[in-house]
């Protein structure tokens, strides 16, 4: 249908009048596309209405590219910008921070200064957070100097970033000075202050700062709980936890995890039972910690019940939770259950493989441990130090000297990995149990570092097993140089002397034990009753 004559001159005079969006509408539509994750649609609008776009349009599209990990495209857009403002530079710095590329963030900040753009508080806050725990964190004091040079105010975000930076550098004096200079002290910088005190081990100062806070959030409480746990102060952490008016799954899990880290396994299980009685629903982090507690105290009955709870709650078995199950069953004596869970795992990581290999090693199933080690390597997983410790330990239990030697030599030859003290200890144990004491002694002499008590103890134990007096005395002397009253020295030497008919030496040892009040090695056992191990 032809247009009315009255409208024809309007279209001829201004053909873009109808089809050109205003800058405000263009930016609104671009941001709508970006909120929906539609970067292609945003770019199409950006290109079609080039006459309407401004610096805000460019900044929005660059930010959208960073959020969808189109880093090179964001850089191209930035380089094409006809003009830039401080938001443009901050967008680039934030993008590189989120991409964990502190080198690029540093590079673009230097370009920003050379360009003559004046940074603001957000610029430095983003830059410092990009530098945390990287090789660039040493620049934080210099950034602080620039903050002062530009006359910027220490608001909550910049002040908190500075404090976190000084915490990472271990500079207690500077981070406290920054706290004093922050203009608006709300819960965020107070949390950072408490975290800093905990990092430095200044527990009383952290508690005082916590008690003086006008208000606290969930993070404040978790900092105190985790800080006490990190310093092995379980009762103090429990006291803070008990003060919480509303306990959620995060706070319960923090307490349970803390008890596990402090090797208070029974307390961790008690906390879990209290949590269940409170009606709080556990998550997979909670169950993983509880399974670690079951493994730590060898509570198979409780471990079975926790596994049943996981199934009942419908918690998906991700790689972390499934690995915790494998580890629990392996350490609690049900290696077949451990293998069943391991086999059912769709995704297996290095920790998963180490758990099943270590489980077989502890159960003396050397051949199966080495089979799993080979299967791990064939699957493309590169073994680490723990993998070799588990495999070498399995060889020791199974008397597989040749296989153990091949594994030990492959660490350097095949994987470029230096053997550590634990690996040498496993080899000494392997040679010793096989009766090859000369090889064990020679290996100790070739070690690139001084042997520790564990290495000498492995050799001494082997000498006790084979009643070897000469090498046993060498091992005992090695232990005594490091720890004079170690109980194994007296018990094993006494056995060796007795087996060799050296009665006078046995009497002399007993006199030494009485004179030095040395500890005697005690035997121990455990039983599980009503889900408790004693």
HELIX and SHEET records of a PDB file:
HELIX    1   1 UNK A    5  UNK A   13  1                                   9    
HELIX    2   2 UNK A   23  UNK A   35  1                                  13    
HELIX    3   3 UNK A   39  UNK A   48  1                                  10    
HELIX    4   4 UNK A   55  UNK A   67  1                                  13    
HELIX    5   5 UNK A   71  UNK A   80  1                                  10    
HELIX    6   6 UNK A   86  UNK A   98  1                                  13    
HELIX    7   7 UNK A  102  UNK A  115  1                                  14    
HELIX    8   8 UNK A  121  UNK A  131  1                                  11    
HELIX    9   9 UNK A  135  UNK A  139  5                                   5    
HELIX   10  10 UNK A  140  UNK A  149  1                                  10    
HELIX   11  11 UNK A  156  UNK A  169  1                                  14    
HELIX   12  12 UNK A  172  UNK A  181  1                                  10    
HELIX   13  13 UNK A  187  UNK A  199  1                                  13    
HELIX   14  14 UNK A  203  UNK A  212  1                                  10    
HELIX   15  15 UNK A  218  UNK A  230  1                                  13    
HELIX   16  16 UNK A  234  UNK A  243  1                                  10    
HELIX   17  17 UNK A  249  UNK A  261  1                                  13    
HELIX   18  18 UNK A  265  UNK A  278  1                                  14    
HELIX   19  19 UNK A  284  UNK A  296  1                                  13    
HELIX   20  20 UNK A  300  UNK A  313  1                                  14    
HELIX   21  21 UNK A  319  UNK A  332  1                                  14    
HELIX   22  22 UNK A  335  UNK A  344  1                                  10    
HELIX   23  23 UNK A  350  UNK A  362  1                                  13    
HELIX   24  24 UNK A  366  UNK A  378  1                                  13    
HELIX   25  25 UNK A  385  UNK A  398  1                                  14    
HELIX   26  26 UNK A  401  UNK A  413  1                                  13    
HELIX   27  27 UNK A  421  UNK A  433  1                                  13    
HELIX   28  28 UNK A  437  UNK A  446  1                                  10    
HELIX   29  29 UNK A  453  UNK A  466  1                                  14    
HELIX   30  30 UNK A  469  UNK A  482  1                                  14    
HELIX   31  31 UNK A  487  UNK A  499  1                                  13    
HELIX   32  32 UNK A  503  UNK A  516  1                                  14    
SHEET    1   A 2 UNK A 528  UNK A 529  0                                        
SHEET    2   A 2 UNK A 532  UNK A 533 -1                                        
END                                                                             
